[in-house]
Amino acid sequence: MAAKWIEALTGSLEQKKQYKQAKARIEALPEPYRTVANAQHRYTMYYGGITDGDTLVQIFLDLADLWERAAIDGTPIDDIIGDDPVEFAENYAEAYGGTQWVDKERARLNKAEEGGRVMTTPALSVRGIEKSYKDLHVLRGVDFEAERGSIFALLGSNGAGKTTMVRILSTLLRADAGTATVQGIDVAANPVGVRERISLTGQFAAVDEILTGRENLVLVAKLRHLPDAGAVADRLLARFRLTEAGGRKVGTYSGGMRRRLDIAMSLVGDPEVIYLDEPTTGLDPESRIEVWEVVKELAGGGTTVLLTTQYLDEAEQLADRIAILHEGRIIANDTLAGLKRLLPAAKVEYVEKQPTLEEIFLTLIGPSGPSTPSTPSTPSTGSGTQAGSGTQVQRGDAA
């Protein structure tokens, strides 16, 4: 399963670096090659039997090479994958020693008409969604799409309608107008089918403080009627670096540990799409970075992530695509690079920059463990400028 792939990649910093580079190359591909490569990335990760970190990294480096060459040459996708994308993915993984295709993935793939739905249907599709509470118009015709295996950030200030949109996509609230689909399934027409494929992590950690971390996970696994709930809990504790704390009551956990446990509980049952509604609200700087790394790992494992946030730096660090929701409408929807092009061209200036309080704090406390992520190498100054102390930087005129 995908958890094994992530665990295998946590042993070597060089392996993680190479994996992230390959993933970035795939994200830079033009459409429709990017969609196809992301789909193959996801399905290959569900191919059991390969746990060697070096092999996993090589698979994704070769995958990036394959689709980069195809995009440069303009090779038709059908010429590469043939008529059966399932068979192509199986053969690709078998070339690296894979032995077992996950049955539920094969069954779901075989239901797609000629493979078209797998390769072309977005994970989330929202069209003309409206929602009002009497005279208060919260959503006024929202449209967006999120690709499978991507991180899509819905950015907006308090009261913009982010949580309302998440509740509609979670089948907890019915829209007044418009349509929304999750993995091709209409949220209004088939809410049960949608719930089978999603998981929701709200603004505040929904954990039982009286139980231990492991007991929380076992409880959710049993509620989902999964076999061997204890093994499921142990795998998730290891994946989220909570094994040592698994036997302690959650009431003793830090804010970051609670949020990691909360996200781990959301992943019981391997949902295809996860909604993270302002996941770092109220967390300290170190805990925020921990959650950021978890979110990146989710997308790296093939899970589609819808992230709502009011923090600009959070969207900048995590999102493959960013939509800005303002007064109930999407006023911008693009990649970070595309959004930057909306402003005047950058010019070069010399800026003497003092370290931020967050940088000082993280430097002084040092790493809390071998798996603690590092801080971003070029943190934002908050004024549109990125630089180290006394270096040349690029700064937009409108910053």
C-alpha positions in Angstrom: 0.0 0.0 0.0 1.0 3.6 -0.3 2.0 3.9 3.3 4.9 1.4 2.7 6.2 3.7 -0.1 6.3 6.7 2.2 7.9 4.8 5.0 10.6 3.5 2.7 11.4 7.0 1.6 11.8 8.4 5.1 15.1 6.6 5.7 17.4 8.7 3.5 17.4 12.5 3.0 18.9 11.9 -0.5 16.1 9.6 -1.4 13.5 12.1 -0.4 15.3 14.9 -2.3 15.4 12.8 -5.5 11.8 11.8 -5.1 10.7 15.4 -4.7 12.7 16.4 -7.7 11.0 13.8 -9.8 7.6 14.8 -8.5 8.4 18.5 -9.4 9.4 17.4 -12.9 6.1 15.7 -13.4 4.1 18.7 -12.1 6.0 20.9 -14.7 4.7 18.8 -17.6 2.2 20.3 -20.0 -1.3 18.9 -20.1 -2.5 16.3 -20.8 0.9 14.6 -20.1 0.9 15.9 -16.5 -2.5 14.4 -15.7 -1.5 11.0 -17.2 1.8 11.0 -15.4 0.2 11.9 -12.1 -2.4 9.1 -12.6 0.4 6.5 -13.3 2.3 7.8 -10.3 -0.6 7.2 -8.1 -1.5 3.7 -9.4 2.2 2.6 -9.4 2.4 3.5 -5.7 -0.5 1.0 -5.1 1.5 -1.8 -6.7 2.6 -4.0 -3.8 5.8 -5.8 -3.2 8.4 -3.0 -3.7 9.7 -1.5 -0.5 13.4 -0.7 -1.4 13.8 3.1 -1.2 16.4 3.3 -4.1 14.1 1.3 -6.3 11.1 3.5 -5.5 13.1 6.7 -6.3 14.4 5.2 -9.6 10.8 4.3 -10.6 9.8 8.0 -10.4 12.9 9.3 -12.0 12.3 7.1 -15.0 8.6 8.0 -15.0 9.5 11.7 -15.2 12.0 10.9 -18.0 9.3 8.9 -19.9 6.7 11.7 -20.0 9.2 14.5 -20.5 10.4 12.8 -23.7 6.8 12.2 -24.8 5.9 15.9 -24.2 8.9 17.1 -26.1 8.3 14.8 -29.0 4.6 15.3 -29.0 4.0 11.6 -28.8 0.2 10.7 -28.5 -0.6 9.3 -25.1 -2.4 6.3 -26.6 0.8 5.4 -28.4 2.5 4.9 -25.0 -0.2 3.4 -22.7 -2.2 1.5 -25.4 -5.8 0.6 -24.9 -5.5 -0.6 -21.3 -4.0 1.8 -18.7 -4.3 -0.9 -16.0 -2.1 -3.3 -18.0 0.4 -0.5 -18.8 0.7 0.4 -15.1 1.1 -3.3 -14.1 3.8 -3.9 -16.7 5.6 -0.7 -15.7 5.7 -1.7 -12.0 6.6 -5.4 -12.9 9.7 -4.1 -14.6 11.0 -3.0 -11.2 10.1 -6.2 -9.3 6.5 -5.5 -8.4 4.4 -8.6 -7.7 0.8 -7.7 -6.7 -1.7 -5.1 -8.0 -4.2 -3.9 -5.4 -7.6 -5.4 -6.2 -9.7 -2.4 -5.4 -7.6 -0.2 -7.7 -7.9 -2.6 -10.6 -11.7 -2.9 -10.1 -12.1 0.8 -10.0 -9.9 1.3 -13.0 -11.7 -1.4 -15.0 -15.0 0.5 -14.5 -13.7 3.6 -16.2 -14.8 3.7 -19.9 -11.7 2.9 -22.0 -9.5 4.4 -19.2 -10.8 7.9 -20.1 -12.3 8.7 -16.7 -9.1 7.7 -14.9 -6.9 10.0 -17.0 -9.2 12.9 -17.6 -11.8 13.3 -14.8 -10.6 15.6 -12.1 -10.7 14.6 -8.4 -12.9 17.6 -7.6 -15.1 19.5 -10.0 -17.3 22.4 -8.8 -19.6 24.3 -11.2 -21.7 27.3 -10.3 -22.1 26.5 -6.6 -24.3 28.9 -4.7 -25.3 28.9 -1.0 -27.3 31.5 1.0 -28.6 31.8 4.5 -31.7 34.0 4.1 -30.3 37.3 3.0 -26.7 36.4 3.5 -25.1 35.2 0.2 -22.1 33.0 1.2 -21.3 31.4 -2.1 -22.2 33.2 -5.4 -21.3 30.8 -8.2 -18.1 29.1 -7.3 -16.2 27.2 -10.1 -12.9 25.2 -9.8 -11.3 21.8 -10.5 -8.6 19.9 -8.6 -6.5 17.3 -10.3 -6.0 13.8 -8.8 -3.0 13.5 -6.5 -2.5 17.3 -6.2 -2.8 19.9 -3.4 -5.4 22.4 -4.2 -5.5 25.4 -1.9 -8.7 27.5 -1.4 -7.4 30.7 0.0 -9.5 33.4 1.6 -10.1 35.6 4.6 -12.4 34.7 7.5 -16.0 34.6 6.3 -15.1 34.1 2.6 -17.0 30.9 2.4 -14.2 28.3 2.6 -15.7 26.1 5.2 -19.1 26.3 3.6 -17.6 25.0 0.4 -15.9 22.1 2.2 -19.2 21.2 3.9 -20.9 21.0 0.6 -18.2 18.8 -0.9 -18.4 16.6 2.2 -22.2 16.1 1.7 -22.8 17.8 5.1 -24.6 20.7 3.5 -26.7 21.0 0.3 -26.0 23.7 -2.2 -28.8 26.0 -3.4 -27.6 25.8 -7.0 -24.8 24.3 -9.1 -23.1 20.9 -9.2 -20.1 19.3 -7.5 -18.5 16.0 -8.1 -15.8 14.0 -6.2 -13.9 11.4 -8.3 -16.7 11.8 -10.9 -19.5 11.2 -8.3 -22.2 13.9 -7.8 -22.3 15.0 -4.1 -26.1 15.6 -4.2 -27.1 12.6 -6.3 -24.9 10.0 -4.6 -23.7 11.3 -1.2 -23.0 7.8 0.1 -20.6 7.1 -2.8 -18.8 10.4 -2.1 -18.4 9.6 1.6 -16.8 6.3 0.7 -14.0 8.2 -1.0 -13.3 11.2 1.2 -12.2 12.2 4.6 -12.5 15.5 6.4 -10.2 17.1 9.0 -11.8 20.2 10.5 -10.3 23.3 11.9 -9.9 21.7 15.4 -8.4 18.3 16.1 -11.3 15.8 16.6 -9.5 13.4 18.9 -10.5 11.8 22.2 -8.1 13.1 24.9 -9.0 10.3 27.3 -7.8 7.6 24.9 -4.3 6.9 23.8 -3.2 7.8 20.3 -3.3 4.1 19.3 -6.7 3.6 20.8 -8.1 6.6 18.8 -6.8 5.0 15.6 -8.1 1.5 16.5 -11.6 3.0 17.3 -11.8 4.7 13.9 -10.6 1.5 12.1 -13.3 -0.6 13.9 -16.0 2.0 13.0 -14.9 1.6 9.3 -15.2 -2.2 9.8 -11.5 -2.8 8.7 -9.9 -6.1 9.5 -6.9 -6.1 12.0 -7.6 -2.6 13.4 -4.5 -2.8 15.5 -2.2 -3.3 12.5 -3.9 -0.4 10.8 -3.2 1.8 13.8 0.4 0.7 14.1 1.1 1.5 10.5 -0.4 5.0 10.8 1.5 5.7 14.0 4.7 4.8 12.2 3.9 6.9 9.2 3.2 10.0 11.2 6.1 9.5 13.6 3.9 8.9 16.6 4.9 5.3 17.5 6.7 6.3 20.8 3.7 8.4 21.8 1.1 5.9 20.7 0.7 4.5 24.2 0.2 7.9 25.9 -3.1 9.6 26.4 -3.8 12.2 23.8 -4.4 14.8 26.5 -0.6 14.9 27.0 0.2 15.5 23.3 1.4 18.8 21.9 -0.7 20.8 19.4 1.4 19.5 16.5 1.1 15.9 17.7 -2.6 16.2 18.1 -3.0 17.5 14.6 -0.8 14.8 13.1 -2.9 12.2 14.9 -6.1 13.9 13.7 -4.9 13.6 10.1 -3.8 10.0 10.6 -7.3 9.2 11.8 -8.6 10.8 8.6 -6.5 8.4 6.5 -7.9 5.2 8.1 -9.4 3.3 5.1 -7.2 5.0 2.5 -9.5 7.8 1.3 -8.9 9.0 -2.2 -9.6 12.7 -1.3 -9.0 14.5 2.0 -10.2 17.9 3.0 -8.0 19.8 5.4 -10.0 22.8 6.7 -7.4 25.3 8.1 -5.2 22.5 9.5 -2.6 24.8 11.2 -4.8 27.3 12.9 -3.5 27.9 16.5 -0.3 25.9 16.0 3.2 27.1 16.9 5.7 27.6 14.1 7.4 24.2 14.6 4.1 22.3 14.6 3.0 24.2 11.5 6.0 22.9 9.6 5.4 19.4 10.8 1.9 19.5 9.4 3.2 21.0 6.1 5.5 18.0 5.7 2.6 15.6 6.4 0.4 17.3 3.7 3.3 17.0 1.2 3.6 13.3 2.0 -0.1 12.8 1.4 0.0 14.3 -2.1 3.3 12.4 -2.7 1.4 9.2 -1.9 -1.3 9.9 -4.4 -4.0 11.4 -2.2 -5.8 14.5 -3.5 -5.8 17.2 -0.9 -8.2 20.2 -0.7 -6.6 22.7 1.7 -8.4 25.7 3.0 -6.3 28.4 4.6 -6.1 32.0 5.4 -2.3 31.9 5.6 -0.6 33.1 2.4 2.7 31.4 3.2 1.0 28.1 3.8 -0.6 28.1 0.3 2.7 29.2 -1.2 4.6 26.4 0.4 2.1 23.6 -0.2 -0.3 24.2 -3.1 0.1 22.9 -6.7 -2.8 25.3 -7.6 -4.3 28.2 -5.6 -7.9 29.6 -5.9 -8.7 32.8 -4.1 -12.2 33.0 -2.7 -13.4 36.5 -2.0 -17.0 37.5 -1.0 -18.3 34.2 -2.3 -16.6 34.1 -5.7 -13.4 32.8 -7.1 -11.5 35.8 -8.2 -8.3 34.0 -9.2 -7.3 30.4 -9.9 -3.9 29.5 -11.1 -0.5 28.1 -10.1 1.7 30.2 -7.9 3.8 31.1 -10.9 0.7 32.1 -12.8 -0.6 34.3 -10.0 2.8 36.1 -9.8 2.4 37.0 -13.5 -0.7 39.0 -12.6 1.6 41.6 -11.0 4.1 43.9 -12.8 7.4 42.3 -13.9 10.0 41.9 -11.2 13.1 44.0 -10.9 16.4 43.4 -9.1 17.1 45.3 -5.9 19.6 45.0 -3.1 17.9 44.4 0.2 19.5 44.1 3.6 17.2 41.7 5.4 17.0 41.0 9.1 15.9 37.5 10.2 12.3 37.0 11.1 11.2 36.1 14.6 10.1 32.7 13.3 13.5 32.0 11.8 15.2 33.0 15.1 12.8 30.8 17.1 13.4 27.7 14.9 17.1 28.2 14.9 17.3 28.5 18.7 15.2 25.5 19.5 17.0 23.3 16.9 15.7 20.1 15.5 13.4 18.1 17.8 14.2 14.8 16.2 15.8 13.1 13.2 12.7 13.5 11.1 11.9 17.2 11.9 11.6 19.0 8.6 13.8 22.0 7.9 12.5 25.5 7.5 12.1 26.9 4.0 15.3 28.0 2.5 13.9 31.4 1.2 11.2 32.4 3.7 8.9 35.3 2.8 9.6 38.6 4.3 5.9 39.4 4.2 6.4 42.3 1.7 6.8 40.3 -1.5 10.6 40.0 -1.1 12.6 36.8 -0.6 16.3 37.0 0.3 19.0 36.1 2.8 20.8 38.8 4.6 22.4 41.3 2.2 21.6 39.5 -1.1 20.2 40.3 -4.5 16.5 39.6 -4.8 13.6 39.9 -7.1 10.8 42.2 -6.1 7.7 43.2 -7.9 6.9 46.9 -8.3 3.5 46.3 -6.7 4.9 44.5 -3.6 
